């Protein structure tokens, strides 16, 4: 299994707001793709349902972080 996030990625995300925005968006997309695959899997059980709920909660938190770090215009 390949490493999805490296220590260098995390360090850069902490210091580079533009990279952080891109990094969060890419990882949100990865998470949503994984959740979609799990949702359509034929071998679903209680653990799968729990993991999907946890993933959905994480996706919401990640989306909130993405919006709060959005460098776009803000209302005055």
C-alpha positions as CSV (number, residue, x, y, z in Angstrom):
1,X,0.0,0.0,0.0
2,X,1.4,3.4,-0.9
3,X,1.6,6.3,1.5
4,X,-1.1,8.8,0.7
5,X,0.3,11.5,2.9
6,X,4.0,12.1,3.7
7,X,5.5,14.0,6.5
8,X,6.8,16.5,3.9
9,X,3.3,17.0,2.7
10,X,2.1,17.7,6.2
11,X,4.9,20.1,6.9
12,X,4.3,22.0,3.7
13,X,0.6,22.2,4.3
14,X,1.3,23.8,7.7
15,X,3.4,26.5,6.2
16,X,1.9,27.1,2.7
17,X,-1.8,28.2,2.7
18,X,-2.2,27.6,-1.1
19,X,-0.8,24.1,-0.8
20,X,-2.9,23.4,2.2
21,X,-6.0,24.4,0.3
22,X,-5.1,22.0,-2.6
23,X,-4.0,19.3,-0.1
24,X,-7.3,19.4,1.8
25,X,-9.3,19.3,-1.5
26,X,-7.4,16.4,-2.9
27,X,-7.7,14.4,0.3
28,X,-11.4,15.2,0.6
29,X,-11.9,13.8,-2.9
30,X,-9.9,10.7,-2.0
31,X,-12.1,10.1,1.1
32,X,-15.3,10.6,-0.9
33,X,-14.2,8.2,-3.6
34,X,-13.4,5.6,-0.9
35,X,-16.7,6.1,0.8
36,X,-18.5,5.7,-2.5
37,X,-16.7,2.4,-3.2
38,X,-17.6,1.1,0.3
39,X,-21.2,2.1,-0.2
40,X,-21.5,0.1,-3.4
41,X,-19.5,-2.9,-2.0
42,X,-21.4,-6.2,-2.0
43,X,-20.1,-7.4,1.4
44,X,-21.5,-4.7,3.7
45,X,-22.0,-5.5,7.3
46,X,-22.3,-3.5,10.6
47,X,-18.6,-2.7,10.5
48,X,-18.9,-1.3,7.0
49,X,-21.9,0.9,8.0
50,X,-19.9,2.2,11.0
51,X,-16.9,3.0,8.8
52,X,-19.0,4.8,6.3
53,X,-20.5,6.9,9.1
54,X,-17.1,7.7,10.5
55,X,-15.8,8.5,7.0
56,X,-18.8,10.8,6.4
57,X,-18.1,12.6,9.7
58,X,-14.5,13.0,8.8
59,X,-15.5,14.3,5.3
60,X,-17.7,17.0,7.0
61,X,-14.8,18.1,9.2
62,X,-12.4,18.2,6.3
63,X,-14.9,20.2,4.2
64,X,-15.3,22.6,7.2
65,X,-11.6,23.1,7.4
66,X,-11.4,23.6,3.6
67,X,-14.0,26.3,3.8
68,X,-12.5,28.0,6.8
69,X,-9.1,28.2,5.1
70,X,-10.6,29.4,1.8
71,X,-8.5,32.3,0.6
72,X,-11.4,33.7,-1.4
73,X,-13.2,37.0,-0.7
74,X,-14.9,37.4,2.7
75,X,-17.9,39.5,3.7
76,X,-16.9,42.6,5.6
